[in-house]
Amino acid sequence: KNFVKDLNLPVRINMVPIHREASGLAMSSRNKYLSSEEKDKAVVLYRSLQSAAKAYECGERRSRALRQIASNVLQSEGSA
């Protein structure tokens, strides 16, 4: 949105919610090309980012701490 605004582009951005599978993986035309192993890794990556986002929403603002939270999820689920 900022890019379009900053460059004064004649484009309208329509934001829509992301539809997700039960696992949390986004339903995407690109994701259908992932192998089952790649999908498993993508789900873990999504969970790690969600953990960091939740910590941020709870007041954590130190980037090192947020990276560590995400890293802990990746390591604990074997996708580091």
NORBELZI-V641354 format. One record per residue. N is the residue number from 1. RES is the residue in three letters. SS is DSSP state (2 for helix, 1 for strand, 0 for the rest). PSI is psi in whole degrees, -180 to 180 (none if undefined). D_CENTER is the distance of its C-alpha to the mean C-alpha in Angstrom with 2 decimals. Layout:
BEGIN
n | res | ss | psi | d_center
N | RES | SS | PSI | D_CENTER
N | RES | SS | PSI | D_CENTER
END
This chain:
BEGIN
n | res | ss | psi | d_center
1 | LYS | 0 | -44 | 18.44
2 | ASN | 2 | -39 | 19.79
3 | PHE | 2 | -48 | 20.38
4 | VAL | 2 | -43 | 22.40
5 | LYS | 2 | -48 | 24.21
6 | ASP | 2 | -37 | 25.02
7 | LEU | 0 | 3 | 26.44
8 | ASN | 0 | 47 | 28.09
9 | LEU | 0 | 144 | 26.98
10 | PRO | 0 | 61 | 28.46
11 | VAL | 0 | 140 | 25.16
12 | ARG | 0 | 128 | 23.85
13 | ILE | 0 | 124 | 20.13
14 | ASN | 0 | 110 | 19.54
15 | MET | 0 | 134 | 16.29
16 | VAL | 0 | 154 | 15.62
17 | PRO | 0 | 153 | 13.37
18 | ILE | 0 | 129 | 10.85
19 | HIS | 0 | 132 | 12.83
20 | ARG | 1 | 151 | 11.51
21 | GLU | 0 | 170 | 13.69
22 | ALA | 0 | -30 | 15.10
23 | SER | 0 | -16 | 13.00
24 | GLY | 0 | -15 | 9.70
25 | LEU | 0 | 135 | 9.12
26 | ALA | 1 | 139 | 9.13
27 | MET | 0 | 107 | 12.81
28 | SER | 0 | 145 | 13.15
29 | SER | 0 | -30 | 16.33
30 | ARG | 0 | -35 | 14.81
31 | ASN | 2 | -21 | 13.35
32 | LYS | 2 | -16 | 16.94
33 | TYR | 2 | -5 | 18.10
34 | LEU | 0 | 144 | 16.24
35 | SER | 0 | 169 | 18.65
36 | SER | 2 | -35 | 18.33
37 | GLU | 2 | -42 | 17.71
38 | GLU | 2 | -37 | 14.88
39 | LYS | 2 | -42 | 13.35
40 | ASP | 2 | -43 | 13.92
41 | LYS | 2 | -38 | 12.19
42 | ALA | 2 | -38 | 9.05
43 | VAL | 2 | -42 | 9.22
44 | VAL | 2 | -41 | 9.90
45 | LEU | 2 | -44 | 7.05
46 | TYR | 2 | -45 | 4.77
47 | ARG | 2 | -37 | 7.78
48 | SER | 2 | -41 | 8.10
49 | LEU | 2 | -37 | 5.31
50 | GLN | 2 | -39 | 6.79
51 | SER | 2 | -44 | 10.05
52 | ALA | 2 | -40 | 9.92
53 | ALA | 2 | -40 | 9.13
54 | LYS | 2 | -42 | 11.99
55 | ALA | 2 | -40 | 14.16
56 | TYR | 2 | -45 | 13.79
57 | GLU | 2 | -27 | 14.86
58 | CYS | 0 | 3 | 17.66
59 | GLY | 0 | -8 | 18.94
60 | GLU | 0 | 125 | 17.71
61 | ARG | 0 | -5 | 17.78
62 | ARG | 0 | 118 | 18.62
63 | SER | 2 | -37 | 16.09
64 | ARG | 2 | -42 | 17.70
65 | ALA | 2 | -41 | 17.29
66 | LEU | 2 | -41 | 13.58
67 | ARG | 2 | -39 | 13.20
68 | GLN | 2 | -39 | 15.63
69 | ILE | 2 | -47 | 13.89
70 | ALA | 2 | -43 | 10.78
71 | SER | 2 | -39 | 13.50
72 | ASN | 2 | -41 | 15.54
73 | VAL | 2 | -45 | 13.19
74 | LEU | 2 | -45 | 12.94
75 | GLN | 2 | -40 | 16.71
76 | SER | 2 | -24 | 17.68
77 | GLU | 0 | 11 | 16.18
78 | GLY | 0 | 24 | 17.73
79 | SER | 0 | 24 | 15.02
80 | ALA | 0 | none | 15.66
END
